[in-house]
Amino acid sequence: MAPFDLDKLDDVSNDFTVFASSPLEATISRGIVKGRPYGGVAVLLQNSIMRSVKCLCKTDRYIVIRYMNLVFVNVYMPCKAVSNYVCRHYLRDFALFIRIFWL
C-alpha cells in the first residue's frame, strides 16, 4: 500500500486504531510502480484496549506493539532472495525490543 493510501485503513471501523507503515515512498517518488508492491505492515487494535497499548517501534518492515505485559511483532520478512544477514538483523532487533520493554 502506498503511504498516501494508509489512511484508508482508518475507515475500516471507528472501533479500531490503526498502526501502519509503507516502504513505497522512495519507490513511488522514482516514478510508476510496476508489478506487485512489496513490504508494509498494519495492525488494527480495538479502541477499548488502547489505554494498555504502546507502539514501541514502527518501520517499513515491522511494527512492535506492547499490550500490557505482552509484546507483539508484526513482520513482513524479506523474500528468499535477501541474504540471511537481513533476517538475522530483524531477529536481533526483536530480541532487543523484548529485553528492553519486557515488564
Beta strands, then each sheet from edge to edge (+ up, - down):
strand 1: 16-21
strand 2: 41-46
strand 3: 53-58
strand 4: 62-67
strand 5: 70-75
sheet 1: 1+ 2-
sheet 2: 3+ 4- 5+
end
